[in-house]
């Protein structure tokens, strides 16, 4: 009888304390991380040479560039750089920095986008045999640096326009 009472008491205590088998649902899986950006760039149309409205430079070059993001992430555009080389050595470099790109509304490359941007480079050298154009970005997700070459052969041609060139964000200071 004492064994039965003890057994009944244990069952009562376990039931009262919720000592039965408990099941809990597993926590929901974490959301997937945002995708990484994958950026490519090509020429889109003709390079157009103008006299520069800025007297510190001889030439201003309209450079239409198609930038595409295909990885599903976003990228911050940090710079556009043109290097003029002669016999493999850089003789002049023109660069448009992040502040000017952002001022022109070009600061962020959206996920799965493909858009043409017209970048204006100014320079003085006329004795070069190679032009390298590179664009620098950082992945909006993790800050990873992305450097993209714009192949010169992807531009259709080179045209000359004798109208002095300036863009809203690159005019001379007043």
C-alpha positions as CSV (number, residue, x, y, z in Angstrom):
1,X,0.0,0.0,0.0
2,X,2.8,2.3,0.9
3,X,4.4,1.6,-2.6
4,X,1.1,2.5,-4.3
5,X,0.8,5.7,-2.3
6,X,4.3,6.7,-3.2
7,X,3.7,6.0,-6.9
8,X,0.5,8.0,-6.8
9,X,2.2,10.8,-5.1
10,X,5.0,10.9,-7.7
11,X,2.5,10.9,-10.6
12,X,0.5,13.7,-8.9
13,X,3.6,15.8,-8.4
14,X,4.9,15.2,-11.9
15,X,1.5,16.1,-13.4
16,X,1.1,19.2,-11.2
17,X,4.6,20.4,-12.1
18,X,4.2,19.8,-15.7
19,X,6.7,16.9,-15.6
20,X,5.2,15.2,-18.6
21,X,7.1,15.2,-21.9
22,X,7.2,18.7,-23.3
23,X,7.7,19.4,-26.9
24,X,8.7,22.8,-28.3
25,X,8.8,23.9,-31.9
26,X,12.3,24.7,-33.2
27,X,13.0,28.4,-33.6
28,X,12.4,29.8,-37.1
29,X,15.4,29.8,-39.4
30,X,17.3,33.1,-39.7
31,X,16.6,35.1,-42.8
32,X,19.1,34.6,-45.6
33,X,21.8,37.2,-45.7
34,X,21.5,39.9,-48.4
35,X,23.3,38.8,-51.6
36,X,26.7,40.1,-52.6
37,X,26.9,42.6,-55.5
38,X,28.4,41.5,-58.8
39,X,29.2,44.5,-61.0
40,X,30.2,44.6,-64.7
41,X,30.8,47.6,-66.9
42,X,31.0,48.2,-70.7
43,X,31.2,51.1,-73.0
44,X,27.8,52.2,-74.4
45,X,28.1,54.3,-77.5
46,X,30.9,56.7,-78.6
47,X,33.6,58.4,-76.6
48,X,33.2,62.1,-77.4
49,X,36.1,64.5,-77.2
50,X,35.4,68.2,-76.4
51,X,37.6,71.2,-75.6
52,X,37.5,71.5,-71.8
53,X,35.6,74.4,-70.3
54,X,38.0,74.2,-67.4
55,X,41.2,76.0,-68.5
56,X,43.4,73.7,-66.4
57,X,42.7,70.9,-69.0
58,X,42.8,70.7,-72.7
59,X,40.3,67.9,-73.3
60,X,37.0,66.8,-71.8
61,X,35.8,63.3,-72.8
62,X,32.2,62.1,-72.5
63,X,32.4,58.5,-71.5
64,X,29.1,56.6,-71.6
65,X,29.4,53.5,-69.4
66,X,26.8,50.8,-68.9
67,X,27.0,49.5,-65.3
68,X,25.1,46.3,-64.5
69,X,24.6,44.5,-61.2
70,X,23.7,40.9,-61.6
71,X,24.3,39.3,-58.2
72,X,21.3,40.7,-56.4
73,X,23.2,43.0,-54.1
74,X,23.9,46.8,-54.1
75,X,27.2,48.6,-54.5
76,X,28.4,52.0,-53.6
77,X,30.3,53.7,-56.4
78,X,33.6,55.2,-55.1
79,X,35.5,56.4,-58.1
80,X,35.9,56.4,-61.9
81,X,39.5,56.5,-63.1
82,X,41.1,56.9,-66.5
83,X,44.8,56.3,-66.9
84,X,46.6,57.4,-70.0
85,X,49.7,55.3,-70.7
86,X,52.7,55.5,-73.1
87,X,54.9,52.5,-73.6
88,X,53.3,50.9,-70.5
89,X,54.0,53.8,-68.1
90,X,51.2,56.0,-66.8
91,X,51.6,59.6,-67.9
92,X,48.4,61.1,-66.7
93,X,45.5,60.0,-64.5
94,X,42.0,61.5,-64.3
95,X,39.7,60.5,-61.5
96,X,36.1,61.3,-60.5
97,X,35.7,60.7,-56.8
98,X,32.8,59.5,-54.7
99,X,31.6,63.0,-53.7
100,X,31.3,64.1,-57.4
101,X,29.6,60.8,-58.3
102,X,27.1,61.2,-55.5
103,X,26.5,64.8,-56.4
104,X,25.6,63.6,-59.9
105,X,23.2,61.1,-58.4
106,X,25.5,58.1,-59.3
107,X,26.4,57.0,-55.8
108,X,24.5,53.7,-55.5
109,X,24.3,50.9,-58.0
110,X,21.0,49.1,-57.3
111,X,20.4,45.3,-57.2
112,X,19.8,43.8,-60.6
113,X,20.1,47.1,-62.4
114,X,21.6,48.0,-65.7
115,X,22.0,51.7,-66.4
116,X,24.1,54.0,-68.6
117,X,26.1,56.7,-66.8
118,X,27.9,59.5,-68.6
119,X,31.3,60.2,-66.9
120,X,33.3,63.3,-67.9
121,X,37.1,62.9,-67.7
122,X,39.4,65.9,-68.3
123,X,43.0,65.5,-69.3
124,X,45.9,67.3,-71.1
125,X,48.0,64.5,-72.6
126,X,47.8,63.8,-76.3
127,X,50.8,61.5,-76.7
128,X,49.5,58.2,-75.2
129,X,49.1,54.8,-76.7
130,X,46.8,53.1,-74.2
131,X,43.7,54.2,-72.2
132,X,42.6,52.2,-69.1
133,X,39.3,53.0,-67.5
134,X,38.5,51.4,-64.1
135,X,35.6,51.8,-61.7
136,X,35.8,51.2,-58.0
137,X,32.9,50.1,-55.8
138,X,32.3,48.6,-52.4
139,X,29.7,45.9,-51.7
140,X,26.9,47.5,-49.7
141,X,26.5,44.3,-47.7
142,X,30.0,43.7,-46.4
143,X,32.2,46.5,-47.7
144,X,34.2,44.2,-50.0
145,X,36.1,46.2,-52.6
146,X,35.1,45.7,-56.2
147,X,37.3,47.0,-59.1
148,X,35.9,46.8,-62.6
149,X,37.7,47.5,-65.9
150,X,35.8,49.1,-68.7
151,X,37.2,47.5,-71.9
152,X,38.1,50.3,-74.4
153,X,37.0,48.0,-77.2
154,X,33.4,48.1,-76.0
155,X,32.9,51.7,-77.0
156,X,31.6,52.1,-80.6
157,X,34.0,54.9,-81.8
158,X,35.6,58.2,-80.9
159,X,33.9,61.4,-82.0
160,X,35.0,65.1,-81.8
161,X,32.6,67.9,-80.8
162,X,34.1,71.4,-80.8
163,X,31.6,72.6,-78.2
164,X,33.3,73.2,-74.8
165,X,32.0,70.6,-72.3
166,X,30.9,70.9,-68.7
167,X,28.5,68.9,-66.6
168,X,26.3,70.3,-63.8
169,X,28.5,68.7,-61.1
170,X,31.8,69.3,-62.8
171,X,31.6,73.1,-63.7
172,X,34.2,75.5,-62.6
173,X,33.7,77.1,-59.2
174,X,32.2,80.6,-59.5
